[in-house]
Amino acid sequence: MPQLRIAQDERADELLGRDPLALLIGMLLDQQFPMERAFAAPRLLADRLGVDTLSAAALAECDPEVLQRHFQGPPALHRYPGSMAGRAQELARLLVERHDGRAEALWTDVPDGATLLRRLGDLPGFGAQKAKIFLALLGKQYGVTPPGWREAAGDYGQEGSRRSVADITGPESLAEVRATKQAAKKAAKKAAKDAKAVQQA
Protein backbone atom coordinates (compact mmCIF):
# COMPACT_ATOMS: atom_id res chain seq x y z
CA MET A 1 0.00 0.00 0.00
CA PRO A 2 1.39 3.44 -0.90
CA GLN A 3 2.63 5.47 2.10
CA LEU A 4 1.39 8.94 1.23
CA ARG A 5 2.17 12.13 3.14
CA ILE A 6 0.08 14.67 1.26
CA ALA A 7 -2.43 15.74 3.91
CA GLN A 8 0.29 15.89 6.59
CA ASP A 9 -2.13 14.02 8.86
CA GLU A 10 -1.59 10.36 9.65
CA ARG A 11 -5.23 9.20 9.51
CA ALA A 12 -6.03 11.24 6.40
CA ASP A 13 -2.92 10.03 4.56
CA GLU A 14 -3.58 6.41 5.57
CA LEU A 15 -7.02 6.60 3.92
CA LEU A 16 -5.55 8.17 0.75
CA GLY A 17 -3.04 5.32 0.53
CA ARG A 18 -5.61 2.52 0.66
CA ASP A 19 -8.72 4.10 -0.88
CA PRO A 20 -8.39 5.23 -4.52
CA LEU A 21 -11.76 7.03 -4.33
CA ALA A 22 -10.52 9.10 -1.38
CA LEU A 23 -7.44 10.07 -3.41
CA LEU A 24 -9.61 11.01 -6.40
CA ILE A 25 -11.90 13.17 -4.23
CA GLY A 26 -8.89 14.84 -2.61
CA MET A 27 -7.66 15.77 -6.08
CA LEU A 28 -11.11 17.05 -7.04
CA LEU A 29 -11.11 19.36 -3.99
CA ASP A 30 -7.58 20.64 -4.64
CA GLN A 31 -8.74 23.88 -6.20
CA GLN A 32 -8.85 27.37 -4.64
CA PHE A 33 -8.22 25.66 -1.29
CA PRO A 34 -5.06 24.71 0.67
CA MET A 35 -3.66 21.50 -0.77
CA GLU A 36 -3.25 19.58 2.48
CA ARG A 37 -6.78 20.48 3.62
CA ALA A 38 -8.21 19.29 0.29
CA PHE A 39 -6.52 15.90 0.70
CA ALA A 40 -7.50 15.67 4.39
CA ALA A 41 -11.17 16.23 3.47
CA PRO A 42 -11.94 12.60 2.38
CA ARG A 43 -11.03 11.40 5.90
CA LEU A 44 -13.40 13.98 7.43
CA LEU A 45 -16.11 12.95 4.97
CA ALA A 46 -15.65 9.26 5.81
CA ASP A 47 -15.86 10.07 9.53
CA ARG A 48 -19.06 12.09 9.04
CA LEU A 49 -20.60 9.29 6.98
CA GLY A 50 -19.57 6.80 9.68
CA VAL A 51 -17.55 4.63 7.27
CA ASP A 52 -13.97 3.42 7.07
CA THR A 53 -13.73 3.53 3.27
CA LEU A 54 -15.61 5.78 0.85
CA SER A 55 -18.07 4.15 -1.56
CA ALA A 56 -18.93 5.63 -4.96
CA ALA A 57 -22.31 3.83 -4.89
CA ALA A 58 -23.19 5.28 -1.46
CA LEU A 59 -22.11 8.79 -2.48
CA ALA A 60 -24.02 8.53 -5.76
CA GLU A 61 -27.23 7.57 -3.93
CA CYS A 62 -26.83 9.97 -0.98
CA ASP A 63 -29.49 12.66 -0.55
CA PRO A 64 -27.81 15.77 -2.05
CA GLU A 65 -28.88 17.92 0.91
CA VAL A 66 -27.41 15.46 3.40
CA LEU A 67 -24.16 15.29 1.43
CA GLN A 68 -24.03 19.08 1.30
CA ARG A 69 -24.38 19.26 5.08
CA HIS A 70 -21.47 16.83 5.45
CA PHE A 71 -19.40 19.08 3.19
CA GLN A 72 -20.40 22.21 5.11
CA GLY A 73 -19.14 20.89 8.43
CA PRO A 74 -17.77 22.62 10.45
CA PRO A 75 -15.07 22.53 9.40
CA ALA A 76 -16.08 22.84 5.75
CA LEU A 77 -14.47 20.36 3.36
CA HIS A 78 -13.88 23.14 0.83
CA ARG A 79 -14.14 26.86 0.34
CA TYR A 80 -17.24 26.17 -1.79
CA PRO A 81 -18.82 23.20 0.03
CA GLY A 82 -22.15 23.27 -1.83
CA SER A 83 -20.79 23.15 -5.36
CA MET A 84 -18.03 20.70 -4.42
CA ALA A 85 -20.53 18.33 -2.78
CA GLY A 86 -22.45 18.35 -6.07
CA ARG A 87 -19.29 17.74 -8.07
CA ALA A 88 -18.18 14.87 -5.82
CA GLN A 89 -21.59 13.28 -6.28
CA GLU A 90 -21.34 13.68 -10.08
CA LEU A 91 -17.93 12.01 -9.94
CA ALA A 92 -19.33 9.12 -7.87
CA ARG A 93 -22.23 8.67 -10.30
CA LEU A 94 -19.91 8.56 -13.30
CA LEU A 95 -17.78 5.91 -11.55
CA VAL A 96 -20.91 3.84 -10.90
CA GLU A 97 -22.15 4.20 -14.48
CA ARG A 98 -18.87 3.56 -16.28
CA HIS A 99 -16.52 1.77 -13.89
CA ASP A 100 -18.66 -0.40 -11.62
CA GLY A 101 -18.22 2.15 -8.81
CA ARG A 102 -14.48 1.48 -8.58
CA ALA A 103 -12.13 4.44 -8.84
CA GLU A 104 -9.16 2.14 -9.49
CA ALA A 105 -10.94 0.77 -12.58
CA LEU A 106 -9.88 4.04 -14.24
CA TRP A 107 -6.32 2.73 -14.39
CA THR A 108 -6.16 -1.02 -13.68
CA ASP A 109 -6.56 -2.10 -17.33
CA VAL A 110 -5.22 1.02 -19.00
CA PRO A 111 -2.93 0.33 -22.01
CA ASP A 112 -0.95 3.59 -21.87
CA GLY A 113 -0.57 7.00 -20.28
CA ALA A 114 -2.44 8.84 -23.03
CA THR A 115 -5.55 6.66 -22.51
CA LEU A 116 -5.42 7.20 -18.75
CA LEU A 117 -5.08 10.95 -19.25
CA ARG A 118 -8.18 10.89 -21.47
CA ARG A 119 -10.15 8.93 -18.86
CA LEU A 120 -9.15 11.34 -16.10
CA GLY A 121 -10.01 14.33 -18.29
CA ASP A 122 -13.55 12.95 -18.68
CA LEU A 123 -14.18 13.15 -14.93
CA PRO A 124 -16.35 15.99 -13.54
CA GLY A 125 -14.14 18.77 -12.20
CA PHE A 126 -10.98 17.44 -13.89
CA GLY A 127 -9.65 19.87 -16.48
CA ALA A 128 -6.56 19.21 -18.60
CA GLN A 129 -4.11 20.42 -15.94
CA LYS A 130 -5.74 18.55 -13.03
CA ALA A 131 -5.82 15.34 -15.10
CA LYS A 132 -2.06 15.64 -15.78
CA ILE A 133 -1.28 16.33 -12.12
CA PHE A 134 -3.33 13.33 -10.97
CA LEU A 135 -1.69 11.13 -13.59
CA ALA A 136 1.72 12.25 -12.26
CA LEU A 137 0.58 11.53 -8.69
CA LEU A 138 -0.51 8.01 -9.68
CA GLY A 139 2.80 7.38 -11.43
CA LYS A 140 5.12 8.86 -8.82
CA GLN A 141 3.42 7.69 -5.64
CA TYR A 142 0.69 5.12 -6.35
CA GLY A 143 2.57 2.63 -8.50
CA VAL A 144 0.39 3.25 -11.58
CA THR A 145 2.94 3.42 -14.40
CA PRO A 146 1.44 2.53 -17.79
CA PRO A 147 3.75 3.03 -20.80
CA GLY A 148 4.18 6.74 -21.60
CA TRP A 149 2.75 8.00 -18.30
CA ARG A 150 5.49 10.59 -17.76
CA GLU A 151 5.05 11.99 -21.28
CA ALA A 152 1.26 12.12 -20.82
CA ALA A 153 1.68 13.97 -17.51
CA GLY A 154 3.90 16.58 -19.21
CA ASP A 155 6.06 18.72 -16.90
CA TYR A 156 4.29 17.24 -13.85
CA GLY A 157 5.71 13.81 -14.70
CA GLN A 158 9.34 14.97 -14.64
CA GLU A 159 11.49 13.18 -12.11
CA GLY A 160 12.69 15.41 -9.28
CA SER A 161 10.27 18.23 -10.11
CA ARG A 162 8.53 20.23 -7.36
CA ARG A 163 5.48 21.44 -9.26
CA SER A 164 2.42 19.81 -7.75
CA VAL A 165 0.83 17.48 -5.22
CA ALA A 166 2.42 14.61 -7.17
CA ASP A 167 5.77 15.68 -5.66
CA ILE A 168 4.71 16.01 -2.01
CA THR A 169 6.26 13.39 0.23
CA GLY A 170 6.45 15.39 3.47
CA PRO A 171 6.56 18.92 4.97
CA GLU A 172 9.79 19.89 3.17
CA SER A 173 8.56 19.02 -0.32
CA LEU A 174 5.19 20.65 0.48
CA ALA A 175 7.04 23.91 1.20
CA GLU A 176 9.06 23.52 -2.04
CA VAL A 177 5.93 22.91 -4.14
CA ARG A 178 4.23 25.90 -2.51
CA ALA A 179 7.25 28.10 -3.31
CA THR A 180 7.25 26.92 -6.95
CA LYS A 181 3.53 27.71 -7.28
CA GLN A 182 3.97 31.16 -5.75
CA ALA A 183 6.88 31.92 -8.10
CA ALA A 184 4.76 30.81 -11.09
CA LYS A 185 1.88 33.04 -9.97
CA LYS A 186 4.25 35.98 -9.55
CA ALA A 187 5.72 35.40 -13.02
CA ALA A 188 2.22 35.16 -14.57
CA LYS A 189 1.17 38.42 -12.88
CA LYS A 190 4.31 40.17 -14.13
CA ALA A 191 3.75 38.86 -17.67
CA ALA A 192 0.14 40.10 -17.62
CA LYS A 193 1.27 43.50 -16.31
CA ASP A 194 3.98 43.77 -19.01
CA ALA A 195 1.51 42.79 -21.73
CA LYS A 196 -0.92 45.47 -20.51
CA ALA A 197 1.83 48.07 -20.51
CA VAL A 198 2.73 47.17 -24.10
CA GLN A 199 -0.92 47.50 -25.17
CA GLN A 200 -1.22 50.91 -23.52
CA ALA A 201 2.07 52.21 -24.96
C-alpha positions in Angstrom: 0.0 0.0 0.0 1.4 3.4 -0.9 2.6 5.5 2.1 1.4 8.9 1.2 2.2 12.1 3.1 0.1 14.7 1.3 -2.4 15.7 3.9 0.3 15.9 6.6 -2.1 14.0 8.9 -1.6 10.4 9.7 -5.2 9.2 9.5 -6.0 11.2 6.4 -2.9 10.0 4.6 -3.6 6.4 5.6 -7.0 6.6 3.9 -5.6 8.2 0.8 -3.0 5.3 0.5 -5.6 2.5 0.7 -8.7 4.1 -0.9 -8.4 5.2 -4.5 -11.8 7.0 -4.3 -10.5 9.1 -1.4 -7.4 10.1 -3.4 -9.6 11.0 -6.4 -11.9 13.2 -4.2 -8.9 14.8 -2.6 -7.7 15.8 -6.1 -11.1 17.0 -7.0 -11.1 19.4 -4.0 -7.6 20.6 -4.6 -8.7 23.9 -6.2 -8.8 27.4 -4.6 -8.2 25.7 -1.3 -5.1 24.7 0.7 -3.7 21.5 -0.8 -3.2 19.6 2.5 -6.8 20.5 3.6 -8.2 19.3 0.3 -6.5 15.9 0.7 -7.5 15.7 4.4 -11.2 16.2 3.5 -11.9 12.6 2.4 -11.0 11.4 5.9 -13.4 14.0 7.4 -16.1 13.0 5.0 -15.7 9.3 5.8 -15.9 10.1 9.5 -19.1 12.1 9.0 -20.6 9.3 7.0 -19.6 6.8 9.7 -17.6 4.6 7.3 -14.0 3.4 7.1 -13.7 3.5 3.3 -15.6 5.8 0.9 -18.1 4.2 -1.6 -18.9 5.6 -5.0 -22.3 3.8 -4.9 -23.2 5.3 -1.5 -22.1 8.8 -2.5 -24.0 8.5 -5.8 -27.2 7.6 -3.9 -26.8 10.0 -1.0 -29.5 12.7 -0.5 -27.8 15.8 -2.1 -28.9 17.9 0.9 -27.4 15.5 3.4 -24.2 15.3 1.4 -24.0 19.1 1.3 -24.4 19.3 5.1 -21.5 16.8 5.4 -19.4 19.1 3.2 -20.4 22.2 5.1 -19.1 20.9 8.4 -17.8 22.6 10.5 -15.1 22.5 9.4 -16.1 22.8 5.7 -14.5 20.4 3.4 -13.9 23.1 0.8 -14.1 26.9 0.3 -17.2 26.2 -1.8 -18.8 23.2 0.0 -22.1 23.3 -1.8 -20.8 23.2 -5.4 -18.0 20.7 -4.4 -20.5 18.3 -2.8 -22.4 18.3 -6.1 -19.3 17.7 -8.1 -18.2 14.9 -5.8 -21.6 13.3 -6.3 -21.3 13.7 -10.1 -17.9 12.0 -9.9 -19.3 9.1 -7.9 -22.2 8.7 -10.3 -19.9 8.6 -13.3 -17.8 5.9 -11.6 -20.9 3.8 -10.9 -22.1 4.2 -14.5 -18.9 3.6 -16.3 -16.5 1.8 -13.9 -18.7 -0.4 -11.6 -18.2 2.2 -8.8 -14.5 1.5 -8.6 -12.1 4.4 -8.8 -9.2 2.1 -9.5 -10.9 0.8 -12.6 -9.9 4.0 -14.2 -6.3 2.7 -14.4 -6.2 -1.0 -13.7 -6.6 -2.1 -17.3 -5.2 1.0 -19.0 -2.9 0.3 -22.0 -1.0 3.6 -21.9 -0.6 7.0 -20.3 -2.4 8.8 -23.0 -5.5 6.7 -22.5 -5.4 7.2 -18.7 -5.1 11.0 -19.3 -8.2 10.9 -21.5 -10.2 8.9 -18.9 -9.2 11.3 -16.1 -10.0 14.3 -18.3 -13.6 13.0 -18.7 -14.2 13.1 -14.9 -16.4 16.0 -13.5 -14.1 18.8 -12.2 -11.0 17.4 -13.9 -9.7 19.9 -16.5 -6.6 19.2 -18.6 -4.1 20.4 -15.9 -5.7 18.5 -13.0 -5.8 15.3 -15.1 -2.1 15.6 -15.8 -1.3 16.3 -12.1 -3.3 13.3 -11.0 -1.7 11.1 -13.6 1.7 12.3 -12.3 0.6 11.5 -8.7 -0.5 8.0 -9.7 2.8 7.4 -11.4 5.1 8.9 -8.8 3.4 7.7 -5.6 0.7 5.1 -6.4 2.6 2.6 -8.5 0.4 3.3 -11.6 2.9 3.4 -14.4 1.4 2.5 -17.8 3.7 3.0 -20.8 4.2 6.7 -21.6 2.8 8.0 -18.3 5.5 10.6 -17.8 5.0 12.0 -21.3 1.3 12.1 -20.8 1.7 14.0 -17.5 3.9 16.6 -19.2 6.1 18.7 -16.9 4.3 17.2 -13.9 5.7 13.8 -14.7 9.3 15.0 -14.6 11.5 13.2 -12.1 12.7 15.4 -9.3 10.3 18.2 -10.1 8.5 20.2 -7.4 5.5 21.4 -9.3 2.4 19.8 -7.7 0.8 17.5 -5.2 2.4 14.6 -7.2 5.8 15.7 -5.7 4.7 16.0 -2.0 6.3 13.4 0.2 6.5 15.4 3.5 6.6 18.9 5.0 9.8 19.9 3.2 8.6 19.0 -0.3 5.2 20.7 0.5 7.0 23.9 1.2 9.1 23.5 -2.0 5.9 22.9 -4.1 4.2 25.9 -2.5 7.3 28.1 -3.3 7.3 26.9 -7.0 3.5 27.7 -7.3 4.0 31.2 -5.8 6.9 31.9 -8.1 4.8 30.8 -11.1 1.9 33.0 -10.0 4.2 36.0 -9.6 5.7 35.4 -13.0 2.2 35.2 -14.6 1.2 38.4 -12.9 4.3 40.2 -14.1 3.7 38.9 -17.7 0.1 40.1 -17.6 1.3 43.5 -16.3 4.0 43.8 -19.0 1.5 42.8 -21.7 -0.9 45.5 -20.5 1.8 48.1 -20.5 2.7 47.2 -24.1 -0.9 47.5 -25.2 -1.2 50.9 -23.5 2.1 52.2 -25.0 
